[in-house]
Amino acid sequence: MKKLIFFILIFYLSQKIYSQESDIFKDTRDGREYKTVKIGNQVWFAQNFAYKPNGEGFSAYDDDEKNVEIYGYLYNFETAQKICPKGWHVPSYDEWKELERSLRKLENEAVSKGLMPYPPGIQLKSQNGWYENGNGKNLVGFNALPAGAVLFYDNSFHFLTEKAYFQSSTSEGVDAYALTLSYDSNSMDFATYSKNNRMSVRYVKD
């Protein structure tokens, strides 16, 4: 009985450290509502963006609109910037790194209290849906989903359930930085990809 009480207490304290403030944002253009979450000093979308603009530059995974309800749309660099709701923007590379620092602080706080530390990737990834049980804990409410990507050179779809790619607003020539989360990694990884690739979008508040 004492062991059970101990584990319940540890679970409660862990949840208290990692839990964050949440809210709802409504996009007046289509009426769709999105969960948001405050992590550190930033407020983030806690769901992948799913606004359907006119023209090109976006895709439902496998061109199947049913996937949008789970994963949102995948957008190229230009479209992601163009369609962001008022009061929000595509995060820069530095803003993604600020999020990572906030998650590291939570990890270190857990260590200081003798609780289970979870690296940033585990804190961000959803609790299910990742290939080979590479799920996260969704501790901060970000609920990152493995929505995959569209590769520009042949418009092919890849990595559903395996990886999440999130656009940034930071350019590097014809490429741009993006955040990658993977089923086989607990970290936040950054690399540059063609601006024409289509990826998930999570806006951060101005």
C-alpha positions as CSV (number, residue, x, y, z in Angstrom):
1,M,0.0,0.0,0.0
2,K,2.8,2.4,0.9
3,K,4.5,1.7,-2.5
4,L,1.2,2.5,-4.3
5,I,0.9,5.8,-2.4
6,F,4.5,6.6,-3.2
7,F,4.0,6.0,-7.0
8,I,0.8,8.0,-7.0
9,L,2.6,10.9,-5.3
10,I,5.5,10.7,-7.8
11,F,3.0,10.8,-10.7
12,Y,1.2,13.7,-9.2
13,L,4.4,15.8,-8.7
14,S,5.6,14.9,-12.2
15,Q,2.3,16.0,-13.8
16,K,2.5,19.3,-11.8
17,I,6.0,20.1,-13.1
18,Y,5.2,19.5,-16.7
19,S,1.6,20.7,-16.9
20,Q,1.0,24.0,-18.8
21,E,-1.7,26.6,-19.3
22,S,-4.1,25.8,-22.1
23,D,-6.7,27.7,-24.1
24,I,-8.7,27.7,-27.4
25,F,-8.1,29.8,-30.5
26,K,-10.9,30.1,-33.1
27,D,-9.9,30.8,-36.7
28,T,-12.8,33.1,-37.9
29,R,-12.1,32.3,-41.6
30,D,-13.5,28.8,-41.3
31,G,-14.7,28.5,-37.7
32,R,-12.1,25.8,-36.9
33,E,-10.9,25.8,-33.3
34,Y,-7.4,24.9,-32.1
35,K,-6.1,24.1,-28.7
36,T,-3.2,26.3,-27.6
37,V,-0.7,25.9,-24.8
38,K,1.7,28.2,-23.0
39,I,5.2,26.7,-22.6
40,G,7.6,29.0,-20.8
41,N,7.0,32.5,-22.2
42,Q,5.6,31.3,-25.5
43,V,2.0,30.4,-26.5
44,W,1.8,27.6,-29.2
45,F,-0.8,25.9,-31.3
46,A,-1.3,22.5,-29.7
47,Q,-2.7,21.1,-32.9
48,N,-1.5,21.0,-36.5
49,F,-2.9,23.8,-38.7
50,A,-5.8,22.7,-41.0
51,Y,-6.9,25.8,-42.8
52,K,-7.6,25.1,-46.5
53,P,-6.5,28.0,-48.7
54,N,-7.1,28.7,-52.3
55,G,-4.5,27.6,-54.8
56,E,-1.6,25.3,-54.3
57,G,1.2,24.9,-51.8
58,F,-0.6,22.5,-49.4
59,S,-1.7,18.9,-49.3
60,A,-3.7,16.4,-47.2
61,Y,-1.5,13.4,-46.6
62,D,-2.0,10.9,-49.6
63,D,-4.4,13.5,-51.0
64,D,-7.0,12.1,-48.5
65,E,-9.0,14.7,-46.8
66,K,-9.8,12.2,-44.0
67,N,-6.2,12.6,-42.8
68,V,-6.7,16.3,-42.2
69,E,-8.9,15.8,-39.2
70,I,-6.0,13.9,-37.5
71,Y,-2.9,15.5,-39.0
72,G,-3.9,18.8,-40.4
73,Y,-2.6,19.9,-43.8
74,L,1.0,19.9,-44.9
75,Y,2.2,23.3,-46.2
76,N,5.2,24.6,-48.1
77,F,7.3,27.5,-46.7
78,E,5.6,30.3,-48.6
79,T,2.0,29.1,-48.0
80,A,2.7,28.6,-44.2
81,Q,3.7,32.2,-43.9
82,K,0.9,33.6,-46.1
83,I,-2.1,31.9,-44.3
84,C,-1.2,32.4,-40.7
85,P,-4.0,33.8,-38.6
86,K,-3.8,37.4,-37.3
87,G,-1.8,37.6,-34.0
88,W,0.2,34.5,-34.8
89,H,3.3,33.6,-36.9
90,V,5.4,30.8,-38.1
91,P,8.2,30.3,-35.5
92,S,11.7,31.2,-36.3
93,Y,14.6,28.8,-35.7
94,D,15.4,30.8,-32.6
95,E,11.9,30.5,-31.3
96,W,12.0,26.7,-31.7
97,K,15.2,26.7,-29.8
98,E,13.6,28.8,-27.1
99,L,10.9,26.2,-26.8
100,E,13.7,23.5,-26.4
101,R,15.3,25.5,-23.6
102,S,12.0,25.7,-21.8
103,L,11.6,22.0,-22.0
104,R,15.1,21.5,-20.8
105,K,14.3,23.6,-17.7
106,L,11.3,21.3,-17.0
107,E,13.5,18.3,-17.4
108,N,16.1,19.8,-15.0
109,E,13.4,20.7,-12.5
110,A,12.2,17.1,-12.4
111,V,15.8,15.9,-11.8
112,S,16.2,18.4,-8.9
113,K,13.1,17.0,-7.3
114,G,14.1,13.4,-7.7
115,L,11.4,12.8,-10.3
116,M,11.6,11.1,-13.7
117,P,13.3,13.5,-16.2
118,Y,11.9,13.4,-19.8
119,P,13.9,14.8,-22.7
120,P,12.2,17.4,-25.0
121,G,11.1,15.0,-27.7
122,I,9.2,12.8,-25.2
123,Q,7.6,15.9,-23.7
124,L,6.3,17.0,-27.1
125,K,5.3,13.8,-28.9
126,S,1.7,12.5,-28.6
127,Q,1.0,9.4,-26.5
128,N,0.1,7.3,-29.4
129,G,0.2,7.0,-33.2
130,W,4.0,6.7,-33.6
131,Y,5.6,3.8,-35.4
132,E,7.0,0.9,-33.4
133,N,5.7,2.4,-30.2
134,G,8.0,5.4,-30.5
135,N,5.3,7.4,-28.6
136,G,5.9,10.3,-26.3
137,K,4.2,11.4,-23.1
138,N,2.6,14.7,-24.3
139,L,3.6,16.2,-21.0
140,V,3.4,19.8,-21.9
141,G,0.2,19.5,-24.1
142,F,1.9,20.1,-27.4
143,N,0.7,16.8,-28.8
144,A,3.1,16.5,-31.8
145,L,1.8,14.0,-34.4
146,P,3.8,12.1,-36.9
147,A,2.2,13.6,-40.0
148,G,5.1,13.0,-42.4
149,A,5.9,15.3,-45.3
150,V,5.6,15.8,-49.1
151,L,8.8,15.8,-51.0
152,F,8.8,18.6,-53.7
153,Y,10.7,16.9,-56.5
154,D,8.0,14.3,-57.2
155,N,5.2,15.3,-54.8
156,S,5.5,12.0,-53.0
157,F,4.3,11.4,-49.4
158,H,6.6,10.0,-46.8
159,F,7.1,9.2,-43.1
160,L,3.5,9.1,-41.9
161,T,3.6,7.7,-38.3
162,E,7.4,7.9,-38.4
163,K,8.3,11.6,-38.3
164,A,6.9,15.0,-37.6
165,Y,8.3,18.0,-39.6
166,F,7.4,21.5,-38.5
167,Q,8.1,24.6,-40.6
168,S,10.2,27.6,-39.4
169,S,10.4,31.1,-40.9
170,T,14.2,31.0,-41.0
171,S,15.6,30.8,-44.5
172,E,18.9,29.4,-45.6
173,G,19.0,30.3,-49.3
174,V,16.5,28.1,-51.2
175,D,16.0,26.0,-48.0
176,A,14.6,26.7,-44.6
177,Y,15.1,25.3,-41.1
178,A,12.6,22.8,-39.8
179,L,12.1,20.9,-36.5
180,T,12.0,17.1,-36.8
181,L,10.7,14.7,-34.3
182,S,11.1,11.0,-34.9
183,Y,9.7,7.7,-33.6
184,D,13.3,6.5,-32.9
185,S,14.5,9.6,-31.1
186,N,13.7,11.5,-27.9
187,S,15.3,14.8,-29.1
188,M,14.4,17.9,-31.1
189,D,16.4,17.8,-34.3
190,F,16.9,20.7,-36.7
191,A,18.0,20.7,-40.3
192,T,17.4,22.6,-43.5
193,Y,15.0,21.4,-46.2
194,S,13.7,22.7,-49.5
195,K,11.1,25.4,-49.1
196,N,9.0,23.5,-51.5
197,N,8.6,20.5,-49.3
198,R,5.3,20.4,-47.4
199,M,5.3,20.0,-43.7
200,S,3.1,20.5,-40.6
201,V,2.7,24.0,-39.2
202,R,2.4,25.1,-35.5
203,Y,2.0,28.8,-35.1
204,V,3.4,30.7,-32.1
205,K,1.7,33.8,-30.7
206,D,3.0,37.3,-31.6
